[in-house]
Amino acid sequence: MINNQLELEVKSFLEGQSDFANLPSSEITRLSQVIRKKKIRQGQWIFDQEDEFEHVFLMKEGHVKLFSMNLEGDMTSVSYIVPQMVFPLRGILQGRKYCYNAVAMCTSEVYILPIKEMRKIIVHHYAFTMAFMRRMEHHLHRSEKLLEKTTCSSAAQRVRQVLDYLNEDYAQTHGTVKKVPFKIFLKDLAVLSATTSETAGSVIKAMKEEKKVLYNNKIISFI
């Protein structure tokens, strides 16, 4: 009974996705039988950079942070996964190892699809593949938009521009303010802005004094 309920739940989720909805109903049924659902605690790691690329994840609820690190242990990139997104996209066609670490930023739920199944439907279902490419194109557009925000020579201005990006792409309206629904640590803001945590912190402080943002318990709100 539980398995039947999960299959129906997974089917409904897949049919609501612009790419998976292009699959034949028989294929959606088959996928619903191999997909697992997992609840992840806040702070729990989903996979590590350099782990074997065995699964792709479909975000049902919550938020996940993806980040990569260099050999010295410094964080070199960071991005955020929100509901309805598929992750990771990098390496999804031929990658053998994950290029990122993934950690839950709050209690979250994901659907887990074996990567061999994902690659199979990419190869055999043209309509799905074209729609999935549009998903990847949208992701690339978001990445380019962030990159455009970090070309300014002024580190402080880069931080402000990245905050604009977070406001545009992630913030949700709550009464008279817009709030990013997950924690943004200063070190993460610094990586996004290609600067230091000290600079990121000073910009947040200045914008609080300007009454443009609030920063409480790592949550950024735009006034």
Backbone bond lengths (Angstrom), bond angles and torsions (degrees), N, CA, C in turn:
res aa  C-N    CA-C-N  psi(-1)  N-CA   C-N-CA  omega(-1)  CA-C   N-CA-C  phi
1 M - - - 1.465 - - 1.519 111.07 -
2 I 1.369 114.51 -44.71 1.463 118.94 179.43 1.520 110.26 -62.91
3 N 1.346 116.41 -42.85 1.462 120.35 179.46 1.521 111.04 -61.63
4 N 1.321 116.89 -41.06 1.463 120.57 178.64 1.525 111.12 -63.03
5 Q 1.321 116.67 -40.64 1.460 120.72 178.48 1.520 110.57 -64.04
6 L 1.342 116.19 -42.12 1.460 120.00 179.38 1.521 110.50 -64.93
7 E 1.321 117.64 -42.05 1.463 120.56 179.15 1.524 111.10 -60.32
8 L 1.320 116.79 -42.82 1.467 120.47 178.28 1.522 110.84 -64.82
9 E 1.320 115.81 -39.23 1.468 120.53 178.85 1.523 110.66 -63.87
10 V 1.330 116.33 -45.60 1.468 121.06 -179.61 1.525 110.44 -65.20
11 K 1.327 116.74 -42.83 1.473 120.29 177.57 1.517 110.86 -56.49
12 S 1.319 116.14 -46.83 1.467 120.93 -179.27 1.520 110.74 -61.00
13 F 1.332 116.39 -41.03 1.465 120.49 179.11 1.523 110.77 -64.35
14 L 1.325 117.16 -48.19 1.466 121.16 -178.04 1.523 111.40 -63.31
15 E 1.317 116.19 -41.24 1.463 120.04 -179.35 1.521 111.79 -67.28
16 G 1.330 116.95 -18.74 1.458 120.74 177.38 1.511 113.88 -88.23
17 Q 1.341 117.04 -2.94 1.460 121.80 178.81 1.525 109.40 -95.45
18 S 1.324 116.18 135.62 1.469 120.33 -174.17 1.524 112.92 -63.21
19 D 1.334 117.64 -25.25 1.466 120.07 179.79 1.530 111.68 -93.16
20 F 1.308 118.44 -51.01 1.463 120.90 -179.27 1.526 111.88 -63.11
21 A 1.338 116.82 -27.40 1.471 120.37 179.27 1.521 112.10 -63.45
22 N 1.344 117.91 -16.46 1.461 121.73 178.82 1.528 112.93 -81.84
23 L 1.309 117.13 -6.57 1.462 119.96 179.59 1.526 110.74 -77.49
24 P 1.328 117.39 150.15 1.467 119.96 173.99 1.526 109.80 -59.66
25 S 1.311 116.60 150.21 1.465 120.33 -178.26 1.525 111.53 -58.73
26 S 1.331 116.29 -33.26 1.466 119.53 179.26 1.528 111.07 -65.38
27 E 1.331 116.22 -34.92 1.465 120.33 179.69 1.525 110.48 -73.73
28 I 1.327 117.09 -38.82 1.463 120.27 176.26 1.529 109.80 -62.38
29 T 1.321 116.17 -40.53 1.466 120.27 176.99 1.520 110.62 -61.75
30 R 1.325 116.72 -43.77 1.468 120.46 -179.87 1.526 110.84 -63.39
31 L 1.343 116.55 -44.03 1.461 120.07 179.82 1.525 111.19 -63.52
32 S 1.329 116.15 -37.50 1.467 119.40 -178.86 1.523 111.71 -63.87
33 Q 1.328 115.91 -18.60 1.463 120.24 -179.79 1.526 112.30 -89.68
34 V 1.332 117.16 -16.59 1.473 119.67 -179.80 1.528 112.25 -108.20
35 I 1.322 117.12 -13.56 1.467 120.97 178.83 1.526 109.70 -79.36
36 R 1.329 115.79 136.21 1.466 121.65 174.55 1.530 109.26 -107.20
37 K 1.315 115.81 155.38 1.465 120.56 173.59 1.520 108.47 -112.27
38 K 1.334 115.66 140.27 1.463 118.98 -179.74 1.519 110.09 -137.90
39 K 1.316 115.50 135.55 1.460 121.75 173.51 1.517 107.70 -94.68
40 I 1.321 116.54 132.67 1.455 121.52 -173.88 1.522 109.28 -121.39
41 R 1.312 116.25 130.59 1.462 121.00 179.35 1.526 111.36 -74.22
42 Q 1.322 115.93 154.28 1.460 120.41 174.38 1.525 109.47 -57.26
43 G 1.319 116.11 131.38 1.452 120.98 179.50 1.517 114.49 87.46
44 Q 1.321 117.98 -7.89 1.467 120.99 -179.52 1.520 110.39 -78.31
45 W 1.330 115.65 135.83 1.460 121.18 179.10 1.526 109.32 -82.54
46 I 1.318 115.07 137.23 1.464 121.22 -179.37 1.523 109.86 -94.23
47 F 1.312 115.90 -43.52 1.462 121.20 171.70 1.518 108.78 -157.14
48 D 1.322 114.80 160.72 1.462 121.91 -179.60 1.523 110.31 -107.86
49 Q 1.314 114.62 149.76 1.458 120.84 171.12 1.530 108.17 -56.05
50 E 1.313 116.37 133.58 1.464 124.80 -179.48 1.531 113.38 82.04
51 D 1.345 119.04 -1.94 1.468 119.33 168.88 1.525 109.15 -65.27
52 E 1.321 116.81 156.28 1.458 120.70 175.26 1.528 109.95 -61.15
53 F 1.337 116.02 134.53 1.470 121.61 -179.36 1.531 107.75 -78.45
54 E 1.325 116.16 92.63 1.461 120.66 -175.13 1.520 113.76 -108.37
55 H 1.338 117.23 -23.49 1.462 120.16 -175.05 1.523 111.29 -140.85
56 V 1.317 114.70 154.72 1.458 121.98 168.90 1.529 105.50 -115.52
57 F 1.324 115.92 149.53 1.463 121.00 -171.44 1.523 110.56 -120.11
58 L 1.313 115.39 138.48 1.461 121.97 176.79 1.526 107.01 -112.56
59 M 1.319 116.29 121.19 1.465 121.05 -172.72 1.524 110.46 -79.16
60 K 1.329 115.86 116.80 1.462 119.99 177.78 1.529 110.87 -91.25
61 E 1.329 116.33 -54.62 1.462 121.37 -178.72 1.521 109.21 -142.05
62 G 1.343 115.62 150.23 1.452 120.17 175.78 1.513 113.04 96.63
63 H 1.331 115.19 -163.33 1.461 121.46 -177.95 1.523 109.52 -144.05
64 V 1.312 115.35 143.43 1.460 122.57 -178.97 1.519 108.91 -128.72
65 K 1.325 115.20 142.04 1.467 120.09 174.84 1.523 108.97 -103.92
66 L 1.332 116.39 128.77 1.459 122.77 171.18 1.519 108.02 -103.20
67 F 1.318 116.80 134.38 1.466 118.76 176.34 1.522 109.75 -152.35
68 S 1.321 114.60 151.05 1.460 120.70 178.27 1.520 109.09 -117.00
69 M 1.330 115.37 156.36 1.462 121.07 -178.38 1.521 109.31 -133.46
70 N 1.348 115.05 149.76 1.460 119.22 177.56 1.527 110.05 -88.63
71 L 1.321 116.41 -177.49 1.460 120.73 -176.06 1.518 112.51 -64.46
72 E 1.346 116.72 -24.19 1.458 120.67 179.32 1.526 112.28 -82.87
73 G 1.331 116.36 -4.63 1.455 119.87 -179.77 1.510 114.25 88.38
74 D 1.338 117.05 11.16 1.461 120.74 178.06 1.525 109.78 -88.59
75 M 1.324 116.15 139.52 1.461 120.27 177.90 1.523 109.13 -72.43
76 T 1.328 116.77 130.28 1.468 120.90 -176.30 1.519 113.60 -112.98
77 S 1.324 117.61 -17.57 1.464 120.29 176.72 1.518 108.73 -155.15
78 V 1.328 115.38 153.97 1.460 120.18 177.90 1.521 108.79 -149.63
79 S 1.316 116.80 141.67 1.464 121.71 175.28 1.523 108.00 -149.34
80 Y 1.322 115.33 166.79 1.460 119.93 -172.93 1.527 110.59 -124.80
81 I 1.319 115.23 138.19 1.461 122.60 -179.96 1.523 108.77 -106.71
82 V 1.313 115.77 129.51 1.464 121.62 -179.73 1.533 108.51 -118.97
83 P 1.340 117.92 167.03 1.470 120.00 -177.98 1.526 113.73 -52.30
84 Q 1.312 115.22 143.21 1.467 126.91 -179.74 1.534 113.22 85.96
85 M 1.319 117.73 -7.68 1.462 119.70 -179.22 1.526 110.83 -84.20
86 V 1.334 115.43 154.56 1.459 123.56 174.21 1.523 107.23 -106.80
87 F 1.322 117.08 136.27 1.476 119.45 179.28 1.526 109.80 -149.85
88 P 1.368 115.27 154.54 1.460 126.63 -10.26 1.524 109.74 -82.24
89 L 1.311 116.48 151.46 1.464 120.35 177.64 1.527 111.27 -87.07
90 R 1.317 116.34 -36.42 1.465 119.01 179.59 1.530 109.65 -66.08
91 G 1.317 115.48 126.02 1.458 120.96 179.95 1.508 114.52 89.40
92 I 1.328 116.76 2.04 1.460 119.42 -172.97 1.532 112.55 -67.51
93 L 1.327 117.67 -23.01 1.463 120.06 -179.13 1.523 112.71 -86.56
94 Q 1.340 116.87 -45.60 1.461 119.13 -174.76 1.522 113.68 -138.79
95 G 1.320 117.76 -0.96 1.458 120.16 -175.98 1.523 112.45 -60.11
96 R 1.316 116.19 142.91 1.465 121.16 179.09 1.523 111.77 -103.71
97 K 1.341 115.86 -22.06 1.461 120.74 178.64 1.526 109.32 -134.16
98 Y 1.325 115.91 152.29 1.458 119.86 176.73 1.524 109.81 -68.66
99 C 1.326 115.44 140.67 1.467 121.34 179.25 1.524 111.84 -92.21
100 Y 1.332 116.61 -4.24 1.461 121.02 -175.27 1.526 110.69 -135.67
101 N 1.338 113.52 165.71 1.457 122.00 162.65 1.521 106.87 -96.63
102 A 1.319 117.25 149.81 1.463 121.15 177.85 1.518 108.86 -132.21
103 V 1.340 116.31 127.78 1.459 121.21 -179.20 1.525 109.44 -135.82
104 A 1.320 116.93 139.17 1.465 121.28 179.79 1.523 109.77 -74.47
105 M 1.331 116.43 131.83 1.456 121.20 -179.29 1.522 111.66 -91.01
106 C 1.302 116.65 -10.16 1.462 123.14 176.00 1.524 105.72 -160.64
107 T 1.309 117.81 175.20 1.461 119.27 174.91 1.533 108.44 -59.24
108 S 1.309 116.12 123.12 1.467 121.26 -171.31 1.524 110.49 -134.09
109 E 1.326 115.13 162.47 1.463 121.12 174.44 1.519 108.95 -129.91
110 V 1.324 115.53 134.06 1.459 120.86 178.57 1.521 109.42 -129.88
111 Y 1.329 114.58 153.30 1.458 121.26 167.83 1.521 106.43 -99.00
112 I 1.322 115.99 137.54 1.462 121.47 -174.67 1.524 109.31 -114.44
113 L 1.326 115.43 119.89 1.464 121.93 -178.41 1.525 109.15 -116.44
114 P 1.322 119.23 125.80 1.463 120.62 176.69 1.527 110.37 -55.77
115 I 1.326 116.48 136.66 1.464 120.02 -175.53 1.527 110.91 -63.25
116 K 1.338 117.81 -30.95 1.472 119.00 179.34 1.528 110.66 -63.80
117 E 1.336 117.29 -32.42 1.464 120.54 177.67 1.524 110.30 -72.56
118 M 1.324 116.70 -39.05 1.462 120.49 178.39 1.522 110.20 -63.01
119 R 1.310 116.90 -44.55 1.464 120.45 -178.87 1.530 110.96 -68.17
120 K 1.302 116.56 -30.96 1.463 120.38 178.65 1.529 111.04 -64.96
121 I 1.341 116.74 -45.43 1.469 117.98 -178.39 1.526 111.07 -72.68
122 I 1.333 117.60 -28.20 1.466 119.80 175.79 1.527 110.03 -64.02
123 V 1.327 116.43 -40.03 1.467 121.48 -178.05 1.527 111.90 -73.76
124 H 1.323 117.72 -38.49 1.464 120.43 -167.81 1.522 115.56 -101.98
125 H 1.328 118.71 -7.07 1.467 119.62 -176.35 1.526 110.37 -128.76
126 Y 1.332 114.53 96.57 1.466 121.78 -173.37 1.525 112.11 -58.71
127 A 1.332 117.88 -46.77 1.470 120.59 -176.85 1.523 110.62 -61.99
128 F 1.329 116.38 -40.16 1.464 119.89 176.15 1.522 110.22 -63.10
129 T 1.323 116.54 -45.73 1.462 120.59 -176.60 1.519 111.65 -60.62
130 M 1.320 117.30 -43.35 1.461 120.51 179.21 1.529 110.59 -63.44
131 A 1.327 116.69 -42.06 1.463 119.99 178.87 1.524 110.92 -68.17
132 F 1.331 116.73 -36.48 1.459 120.27 178.46 1.525 110.46 -67.24
133 M 1.325 116.72 -34.75 1.469 120.00 176.11 1.525 110.75 -63.46
134 R 1.325 116.99 -33.56 1.471 119.71 175.97 1.527 110.47 -66.56
135 R 1.328 116.31 -36.15 1.466 119.65 175.06 1.532 109.69 -61.47
136 M 1.330 116.06 -45.42 1.459 120.41 -179.38 1.527 110.87 -66.70
137 E 1.329 116.69 -36.63 1.460 121.14 177.72 1.531 110.30 -62.98
138 H 1.328 116.45 -40.65 1.467 120.76 177.47 1.526 110.23 -63.03
139 H 1.326 116.40 -41.73 1.462 120.76 177.76 1.529 110.41 -62.44
140 L 1.330 116.66 -42.46 1.460 120.84 178.70 1.521 110.73 -62.91
141 H 1.327 116.41 -39.77 1.464 120.51 178.26 1.521 110.45 -60.77
142 R 1.324 117.12 -42.78 1.465 120.48 178.93 1.519 110.60 -64.03
143 S 1.332 116.79 -40.33 1.462 120.43 179.57 1.519 111.14 -65.32
144 E 1.331 116.36 -40.79 1.461 120.25 178.55 1.520 111.06 -66.27
145 K 1.328 116.06 -37.41 1.464 119.82 179.20 1.525 110.21 -63.22
146 L 1.333 116.62 -41.08 1.460 119.91 177.01 1.519 110.55 -65.55
147 L 1.338 116.77 -41.69 1.461 120.50 179.55 1.524 110.98 -59.81
148 E 1.318 116.41 -40.21 1.463 120.82 178.63 1.522 111.72 -62.71
149 K 1.327 116.09 -27.04 1.460 120.50 -179.66 1.527 112.21 -76.57
150 T 1.325 117.34 -13.22 1.463 119.82 -173.01 1.524 112.92 -115.32
151 T 1.326 116.83 22.04 1.467 119.86 179.83 1.521 112.65 -93.16
152 C 1.331 117.29 -10.43 1.464 121.15 -179.10 1.528 109.75 -67.18
153 S 1.333 117.52 142.46 1.464 121.25 -179.10 1.524 112.45 -72.65
154 S 1.322 117.59 -22.68 1.468 121.69 -179.86 1.524 109.96 -83.59
155 A 1.340 116.37 120.04 1.461 120.39 -179.48 1.527 111.32 -62.25
156 A 1.326 116.54 -41.84 1.465 120.25 -179.78 1.525 111.01 -62.75
157 Q 1.327 115.93 -39.30 1.465 119.25 179.08 1.525 110.92 -68.53
158 R 1.342 117.00 -34.43 1.469 119.93 177.08 1.525 110.41 -62.38
159 V 1.318 116.45 -40.94 1.464 119.76 178.71 1.524 110.18 -61.15
160 R 1.328 116.45 -44.44 1.465 120.20 179.47 1.532 111.00 -62.72
161 Q 1.319 116.35 -39.53 1.463 119.65 -179.16 1.531 111.35 -69.40
162 V 1.326 116.92 -36.86 1.464 120.09 176.55 1.526 110.32 -66.84
163 L 1.318 117.06 -36.95 1.463 119.89 175.22 1.528 110.52 -63.00
164 D 1.323 116.93 -37.68 1.473 120.42 174.69 1.527 110.34 -60.28
165 Y 1.325 115.70 -42.69 1.466 121.23 179.10 1.532 110.68 -62.00
166 L 1.327 117.08 -45.37 1.460 120.74 179.21 1.521 110.86 -62.92
167 N 1.321 115.71 -37.33 1.464 120.77 177.81 1.530 110.60 -64.46
168 E 1.324 116.24 -45.70 1.464 121.28 -177.32 1.531 112.08 -68.31
169 D 1.334 116.67 -41.43 1.465 120.12 -169.79 1.531 115.15 -95.05
170 Y 1.328 117.43 -24.09 1.461 118.38 -172.62 1.524 115.42 -126.74
171 A 1.332 117.54 -26.94 1.466 119.54 -172.44 1.525 111.80 -66.62
172 Q 1.316 115.33 143.27 1.463 122.73 178.57 1.523 109.09 -117.95
173 T 1.317 116.10 145.09 1.458 120.82 -177.09 1.524 111.10 -76.08
174 H 1.330 114.89 129.30 1.463 122.56 175.02 1.524 107.43 -132.36
175 G 1.301 116.16 96.25 1.464 119.71 -177.70 1.511 111.08 65.34
176 T 1.325 116.45 -118.21 1.469 121.25 -177.22 1.520 112.98 -95.34
177 V 1.342 117.61 1.78 1.460 120.01 -179.35 1.528 109.99 -124.35
178 K 1.339 115.62 164.07 1.460 122.05 171.04 1.520 107.17 -113.74
179 K 1.313 115.40 133.52 1.457 119.94 -171.94 1.525 110.24 -127.28
180 V 1.343 116.44 132.09 1.465 120.70 172.10 1.530 106.80 -72.64
181 P 1.331 118.91 124.87 1.464 121.39 -169.54 1.525 115.67 -79.09
182 F 1.321 117.83 12.09 1.456 120.77 177.16 1.522 108.78 -143.95
183 K 1.318 116.07 162.64 1.459 120.70 -176.50 1.523 111.39 -71.19
184 I 1.319 114.90 136.84 1.465 121.84 173.52 1.525 107.13 -116.12
185 F 1.300 117.27 107.61 1.459 120.69 178.24 1.528 109.71 -77.35
186 L 1.325 115.49 151.02 1.467 119.06 -179.01 1.526 111.04 -60.11
187 K 1.335 117.28 -36.45 1.467 118.69 -179.82 1.533 110.59 -66.43
188 D 1.351 117.13 -32.43 1.464 120.41 176.84 1.525 110.46 -70.27
189 L 1.334 115.94 -43.14 1.464 120.05 177.45 1.520 110.19 -61.54
190 A 1.323 116.30 -36.19 1.464 120.61 178.57 1.528 111.17 -65.46
191 V 1.338 116.83 -42.84 1.471 120.09 178.86 1.519 110.34 -63.79
192 L 1.325 116.89 -44.88 1.465 120.85 178.87 1.521 111.50 -60.10
193 S 1.333 116.29 -32.97 1.469 121.52 -175.25 1.521 112.73 -96.94
194 A 1.328 117.17 0.68 1.466 121.95 -178.59 1.524 111.01 55.00
195 T 1.325 115.62 51.96 1.459 120.57 178.86 1.524 108.23 -148.34
196 T 1.336 116.68 -162.26 1.454 121.36 -177.87 1.529 111.17 -100.76
197 S 1.326 115.39 161.83 1.464 119.89 176.91 1.525 110.79 -63.17
198 E 1.332 115.77 -33.64 1.466 119.58 179.45 1.522 110.96 -63.20
199 T 1.331 116.56 -44.00 1.467 119.95 178.90 1.524 110.52 -65.70
200 A 1.326 116.40 -43.46 1.466 119.76 178.54 1.524 110.45 -59.41
201 G 1.329 116.60 -42.66 1.456 120.75 179.66 1.513 112.78 -65.04
202 S 1.332 116.67 -39.60 1.469 119.74 -179.80 1.523 111.06 -67.88
203 V 1.324 117.53 -34.96 1.470 120.59 177.98 1.528 109.98 -68.42
204 I 1.330 116.85 -43.39 1.465 120.05 177.00 1.526 109.86 -59.22
205 K 1.327 116.93 -43.56 1.463 120.91 179.46 1.518 110.78 -61.09
206 A 1.346 116.66 -44.78 1.469 120.78 -179.78 1.522 110.96 -63.57
207 M 1.339 117.06 -41.79 1.463 120.09 -178.69 1.528 111.77 -70.73
208 K 1.336 117.02 -28.52 1.463 119.78 173.38 1.524 109.92 -66.31
209 E 1.337 115.87 -41.68 1.463 120.14 178.85 1.525 111.04 -66.68
210 E 1.337 115.88 -31.14 1.472 120.56 176.98 1.528 111.67 -79.45
211 K 1.341 115.49 -2.04 1.473 122.37 -178.51 1.534 112.03 59.68
212 K 1.343 114.43 40.44 1.461 120.71 176.96 1.527 112.16 -103.06
213 V 1.333 115.84 -29.22 1.464 119.70 179.62 1.523 110.44 -138.45
214 L 1.327 114.14 161.11 1.456 122.93 166.67 1.525 106.33 -120.18
215 Y 1.328 116.60 146.95 1.467 120.19 179.42 1.523 107.60 -139.83
216 N 1.324 115.12 94.08 1.459 121.37 -177.27 1.517 109.85 -125.17
217 N 1.341 115.67 127.80 1.475 120.81 -179.42 1.526 111.39 54.02
218 K 1.323 115.78 38.42 1.475 124.05 177.41 1.526 113.44 71.63
219 I 1.324 118.27 5.07 1.462 121.97 178.24 1.526 108.95 -95.37
220 I 1.335 116.48 126.60 1.463 121.75 179.89 1.519 109.39 -95.56
221 S 1.329 115.45 127.40 1.469 121.81 174.79 1.514 108.34 -120.32
222 F 1.319 116.00 137.48 1.462 121.66 179.34 1.521 108.45 -103.18
223 I 1.332 115.25 124.56 1.466 121.13 -174.91 1.526 110.34 -86.44
